[in-house]
Amino acid sequence: MSEGIVLGIVVFTLATFLGFELIHRVPPTLHTPLMSGSNAISGITIVGALIVAGGGHGWVSTAFGFGAVALAMMNVVGGYTVTDRMLHMFKKKPEDKDQ
């Protein structure tokens, strides 16, 4: 195995453990604001995954890049959906004029 692959696996493993620990230590009241920030990070992940998928480095990198694009897009869409629902909860409802 080349040094680049080993380094990539080490970085991926450390990022996975760090992300897991970080998310579990966030209080529930901060999840919505942090989700908006994580959507921006997932957008950066999508750009990187597109570069990997289209880099022409072989079928393995194309497959992993495609998987990364799909997972990051699900994260972005889900994050914006949840954020939108949370923001609608805080909007004032129009009052009925008939009463």
N, C-alpha and C positions, 0 to 999 in steps of 0.2 A: 504494500500500500504506500502511496506517496504521502509526503508530509502534509500536503494541502488537504487531503481527505481526512487524515487523522486530526488535524487542527479544526477542520469543519465539524467533525463529530464531537470533539471536546467542547467547542463553543456552543453547539446546539444543546448538548447535555447540560452544561452550566446554565444556559439561558432558560431551559425548561425548568430546572429546579428553582432558580431565582424567581421566575415568573410565578410559579406555584406558591412559593412562600410569600411573595409580595401580595398576591391576590387574597390569600387567606387571612392576612393581617389587616386588611382594610375594613373599617366599620361599614355596616350596611348603608348608613346615611351618605357615605361618600361614593357609593358605587355608580350613581348616575353621572356625576361630573367626571369621574375617572373614565367612564365608558366613552364619553365624548372625546377625551384625550386619546384613549386607546384606538378609536376609529382613525385618527390621524396617523398613528403608528402603523396600523394595519394597512393604510393606504401606501405607506412607504414599503411595507412588506410585499404588497402586490407589485409594485414597480420592480423590486429586487427579484421576485419570483418570475416575472415576465422576462427579465434579462436572462435568468438561468434557463428558463424553458425554451427560449428562442436563441440561446447561445450556440447551438450546434455542437455541443460537447458529447453527444451520444444519447442513446435512448433512455438511459437511466436518469440523466439530469433533466431531460425533457419530461419524463414521467413525474419525477419529484417536483419539478417546477410547476407542472400542471396541477398537481395535488396541492401545492402551496398556494397557488392562485385561487383554487376553489375554496380552500379552507379560510383564507384571508377575506375573500369576498363574502362568505357566509358570516364571518365575524363583523364585517363592516355593515352589511345589510341588517343583521340582527341588532347590532348596537344602535344604529340609527332608528330602527323601529322601536326599541325599548325607550330610547331617549325621547322620541316623539310622543309616545304614550305618557311618559312621565310629565312632559311639558304640558300636555293637554289636561292633566289632572289639576294643574295649578291655574288654568284659565278660568275667569269668571264666566258663569253661565248667564245667558241673556234671560232677563225676567219676563214673564208673561205680561202683556199689556191689558189683557182682558180682566184681570183680577183687581 
